[in-house]
Amino acid sequence: MKETSKFSSSFGTIVVIGGSVVGLGNIWRFPYIAGENGGGAFIAVYILTTLFIAVPLILCELSLGRKTQSDVFTAFVKMKSHKAWRLVGGISIFSALFIMSFYSVVAGWSFEFMIKSLSGDFVLSSATNVKSQLDSFVNTGYMPVAWALVYIGVTGGIVMMGVKRGIERLSKIMMPIFFVIILGLAIHSMTLPGVSEGLDFLFNPDFSKIDGSVILTAVGQAFFSLSIGLGAMVTYGAYVNNKANLKKLTLTIVLTDTLVAILAGLIIFPAIFTHGIDSSSGPELIYVTLPTVFGQMPGGMFISGLFFFLVFLAAITSSISLLELNVAFLINRTKLSRKKAVVLTSAVSALLATLCSLSLMDDSIYTIAGVPVFDFLDYITATYMLPISSIGFVLFMGWVANKTLREEILNYNINAPWWYRSFNFSVKYVLPIVLLLILING
Ligand code: TRP
């Protein structure tokens, strides 16, 4: 690796990796998915999936990255494995580019909604009115494209400054601000009249609601929320200090991610129940339902503005890792400098983001197989590409690089602790089968 940057402290490591996992997945996707799938029961399944499927997968990715000191593609080259394994890295690289493109569109909306909130556009608006404001914004075409480009520009600027001076330094500032805001908003929600209904919905599981599709949805959500299957953790794993305990790091990250998702739920559901709004309003939950709800509250303009700033902070630290994944790949595989690699990756992302954004307009011509480019990319990454590369990662670490996995996870200690055998068994046998079932069902 030409660039041998390492994160400078364990705090730095946690905020950067935490920044990658905490994102729109927690604040936008988790609340509406939990809302559609019955609340508490879904959350219980989600936590189990996270522990038994997500944790081992993250450990596989981090180990591969730290061992090879490489991006997700070069890692397979350095391990001197059969060339076919590089395909896994290749899929990850493309998935990151695809996710970056639709992610930037949704993240870009947060700028517009911050401004609209603060200028009072949502005060005492009905949901229909907010929805039509969102629709007409999207249908201008150029407005959301412009915001997505600004967003990609900011992301690129940070990545260009490098791993330590850009990514780590700014995450150290942004993540604490993020936590202060999310805690503040959650505490504010606890003062609303709908609080007991909201808490009941979140924490009182009705297990009769669990079926196969709820379980599959939970797995999908855990993958997305924890940035799994893209090799983001391989790329960041390369920057983790060699002495760090990967198991502890993974558990901290997973705990943080789940905590943030639950805090987002604590902000949103009491507010929704206070205003008698349907908890299963889908992807529009944060961009339609919330402005409506905040618009009814005294001082709601500011709360709403603050909320969309929170959405922006959550998203940007995730996009940084999506971009870095491609940038690290280009730096390692070509002669490009970091600066040129960032420009190239941002330009491609900008092009794809523009198509994604325009594809959401009414009667858009930007469709693939009859669906908007936006939905198409969202669908193929989540349904096929992420599960396929995840199967690749577990099979590789379970069967080809099993010794590396052991060395990295145990930090070269010879004595394996009690949990190691079941962990390794699960990586070798259980996870490939479970992931295959998920892929087939998808
Ligand atoms: N985890 C991010 C979120 O919760 C989204 C995401 C999915 C991601 N896969 C990723 C981010 C890979 C970075 C890298 O919003």
Residues whose N, C-alpha, C, O or C-beta is under 5 A from the ligand:
A	BS01	LIG	S20 V21 V22 G23 L24 G25 N26 F223 F224 S225 L226 S227 I228 L230 A232 S318 S321 L322
